Amino acid sequence: MKLTKALTISVILTLLTTLLAGCGNDDWKTTDEVEILTESKSPDGKYIVTVFSCSGGGAAGYCYTNVNLREASETLDQRDCLLGEHLWNSFSGITVNWRDATDLEVAYRWASDHPDNKTKNGRTVPEKGNVKISYVLMGTD
């Protein structure tokens, strides 16, 4: 009986360890390949806006282009994006323009005319910090 109980506890602990090891996996922070396409500081130098592409994921693979806005003292977080909820292959032709120190314009295109782009990726961030963000959706090529 003691052997069965010890074996059961061992199996449970092994399963829990395996499950918990997969939760909160931050491997992408060191394995993603990020290419900065354009980057500019706000006129007062307090913020940085970056248009970038990111790829990773090994065999499953992913690739996306998006835009990030952050305080100048912060580093780029490629998962903190202004466009969409589901990033993969959704946006293209992204351009940014500072109108003034607290007003940013982001112009972009859907990567394709697929209807899922509008329903799954229609979210935009209207404001971040003290910066108000306006968006211009351009037609697809």
N, C-alpha and C positions, 0 to 999 in steps of 0.2 A: 504494500500500500504506500509506504514511504517513497519508494522508487517512482511510482506512478504520479504521486503528488509533486515530487521534485521535477520529473520530466514535464508535467503540465505547466508548472511555474516557469521552467526554462523556455518552453515553447512560447508562452505568453510574453515573456520578457523579450525574446528575440523578435517576435512580431511587432511589439510596441516600438522597439528600437528601430526596426526597419521603417515602420510607418512614420515615426517622428523625424527620422533623418531626412525624409522627402519633404516635410513641411518646412516652409520658410527657406527653401533652397535659394541662395543668392549667387549661384555660380555665374549667372548672366552678367553680374557686375564686373567680372574679370575676363569673361570669354567673349562678350559681344565685341564686334568690330564696328567702331563708330567713325564715320567720316564727316567732318564739318564742311558743309557746303558753303555757307555764308554765316558771318557772325558780326554783330555791331552793338556798340554801347549806346544807351540812351543819351540824348544831348547833355544831360547833367552828370552822366557817368555812373549813375546808381544801379542801372540794370543792364543785362546783356541778353540779347535775343539771338538764338542760334537755329539755323536751318541745318539739319543733319540727316544722314542716312545711317541705318543700323542693320547689321546682319549677324546671325548667330544661330544657335540651336542645334548644331551638329547635324545628324542624319535627318532629323525632322525639318530643320532649317526654317528660317524666316528672314525677311528683309522688309524694311519700311523706311519711309521718309516722313519726317515730321518737324515740328518747331517747338523750342523750349524757351521759356522766359524765366529768368532768375535774377536775384540780386548779384551785383558784380563780385561780391566776396564768396559766392557759392560756386561749386563745381557743377558741370553738366551732368544731369541725371537723364539718361536716354529713355527712361520710362515715365518721366514727368512731361507730358506733351499737352499742347494746346488744342490739338485737333483729334476728335474721335475717341471711341472707346476700344474698338478693335483695330489695331494698328496695321496689321499686315497688308501690304500692297494696296493701300487705300487712297493715298494722296500723291500728287505730283505737281510740278511747276510752282512750288511754294516760294513766294517772295515776301519780304517784310519791309516796312517803311515807318520810321519814327516820324510822326507828325509834330510832336514836341516831346518833352521829357516824361509826360504821363499819358500819351496817346499813341498807340501802336496799331498799324494796319497790317493785316495778314491776308494775302491773296493766295488762292490755291485752286487746284482742279481735283476732281475725282480721278483716280487712276483709270477708271473705266465707267461706262454708263450703266453698269449692273445695278439693279434696284436695291440690292442689299447695302450698297455704299450709303445711300440716303437714310435708310432705316437704322442700320447698325453703327454708322459713323457720323451721324448728324450733330453730335455733341461738340460744342466749342466752349472754351473758357472765356467768359466775358470780361473778367478782371482778375489781375494777379498783383498782389501788393497794392501799390498806388497807381498801377498802370491799367487804363481802360483799353480793351482790345476790340477792334472792329474787324469784320471778316468780309472778304469779297470772294464769292465763288465764281470762278471763271468757267467758261464752257470747255468741254473736253476737246482734245485735238482731233 
